[in-house]
Amino acid sequence: MVDAVTLVLGPVLAELSRRHPDIEVDLVSSNRIVDVVGEGFDAGVRYGGTVPEDMIAQRLSGDLRWVVAASPRYLDEHGTPTHPDELKQHRCLGVRLGDDSIYRWEFEGPKGDFDVPIKSAMTADDSRSTLAMALNGAGLTFGLEPLFAKHVADGNLRLVLTDWATTGPGFYLYYSGRRQLPVGLRALLVIAGELKPLG
């Protein structure tokens, strides 16, 4: 999961490398749903609501806010949407999930949570790619607020539809309780608990 690597695992793995230079890490980042035990991984990272029930899970972050962002150039040329229904008239940048579906953008309104199927002007299988496209004026992108924060602060992106933003479960690291915890994973869990990336 690309966002987890960028936002959470990066600082944790850097500290793991400093404290335990002998531990080797082989990181695979994918939007694909992976059977961590069946495919020989020690652990996986997913959003809280998608962790398999038979796994032990440790929270890596607080709940996360999902927002829509675009470059000032795009908004100057195409206008700023004020309601999620207006996304139909905009160029939206879609993220293809591991099951080959396009992620439906989620919002919260007076009547509760709802999602919007977007017609993707361009689609990628990771949010780093859609972020790069958005920064260059290709369209609106949807993702985690911390992923956009630096670019918003620099003035390269603007958040839109913030009154409709929703908050969802944060990242969790999960692993099987049926086998002994590897030394490296145990060390990573300790560091993640100390650093508490994203709260």
Long-range contacts (C-beta under 8 A, 24 or more apart in sequence): 1-29, 1-30, 1-31, 1-45, 1-46, 1-171, 2-29, 2-31, 2-126, 2-127, 2-128, 3-127, 3-143, 3-144, 3-147, 3-171, 4-29, 4-45, 4-60, 4-171, 5-29, 6-128, 6-147, 7-61, 7-144, 7-146, 7-147, 7-171, 7-197, 7-198, 8-45, 8-60, 8-61, 8-171, 8-192, 8-197, 8-198, 9-45, 9-60, 11-195, 11-197, 12-60, 12-188, 12-191, 12-192, 12-195, 12-197, 13-188, 15-191, 15-195, 16-184, 16-187, 16-188, 16-191, 19-187, 19-191, 20-184, 20-187, 23-183, 23-184, 23-187, 24-184, 25-184, 29-126, 30-98, 31-95, 31-96, 31-97, 31-98, 31-125, 31-126, 32-98, 33-98, 33-99, 34-98, 36-174, 36-175, 36-176, 37-176, 37-178, 42-175, 42-182, 42-184, 42-185, 43-173, 43-174, 43-175, 43-185, 43-188, 44-173, 44-174, 44-175, 45-171, 45-172, 45-173, 45-174, 46-171, 46-172, 46-174, 47-168, 47-169, 47-170, 47-171, 47-172, 48-168, 48-169, 48-170, 48-171, 48-172, 49-168, 49-169, 51-172, 51-174, 52-174, 54-176, 55-174, 55-175, 55-176, 55-177, 56-174, 56-175, 56-176, 56-177, 57-172, 57-173, 57-174, 58-172, 58-173, 58-174, 58-189, 58-192, 58-193, 59-170, 59-171, 59-172, 60-170, 60-171, 60-172, 60-173, 60-192, 60-197, 60-198, 61-170, 61-171, 61-196, 61-197, 61-198, 61-199, 62-170, 62-198, 62-199, 63-167, 63-168, 63-169, 63-170, 64-144, 64-145, 64-146, 64-167, 64-168, 64-169, 64-170, 64-171, 64-198, 65-144, 65-145, 65-165, 65-166, 65-167, 66-105, 66-106, 66-142, 66-143, 66-144, 66-145, 66-165, 66-166, 66-167, 66-168, 67-142, 67-143, 67-144, 67-145, 67-148, 67-159, 67-161, 67-162, 67-165, 68-105, 68-140, 68-141, 68-142, 68-159, 68-160, 68-161, 68-165, 69-134, 69-140, 69-141, 69-142, 69-143, 69-148, 69-151, 69-152, 69-157, 69-158, 69-159, 69-160, 70-134, 70-139, 70-140, 70-141, 70-157, 70-158, 70-160, 71-134, 71-135, 71-136, 71-137, 71-156, 71-157, 71-158, 72-155, 72-156, 72-157, 72-158, 73-137, 74-134, 74-137, 74-138, 74-139, 74-140, 75-158, 75-160, 77-137, 80-158, 80-160, 81-140, 81-160, 81-161, 82-161, 83-161, 83-164, 84-109, 84-114, 84-116, 84-161, 84-164, 85-116, 87-116, 87-118, 87-140, 88-119, 90-139, 90-140, 91-121, 91-122, 91-138, 91-139, 91-140, 92-118, 92-119, 92-120, 92-121, 92-139, 92-140, 92-141, 92-142, 93-120, 93-121, 93-122, 93-123, 93-124, 93-130, 93-133, 93-134, 93-138, 93-139, 93-140, 93-141, 93-142, 94-118, 94-120, 94-122, 94-123, 94-124, 94-130, 95-123, 95-124, 95-125, 95-126, 95-127, 95-130, 95-142, 95-143, 96-123, 96-124, 96-125, 103-142, 105-142, 106-166, 106-168, 107-161, 107-164, 107-165, 107-166, 108-164, 108-165, 108-166, 108-167, 109-164, 113-166, 118-142, 146-198, 170-198, 171-198
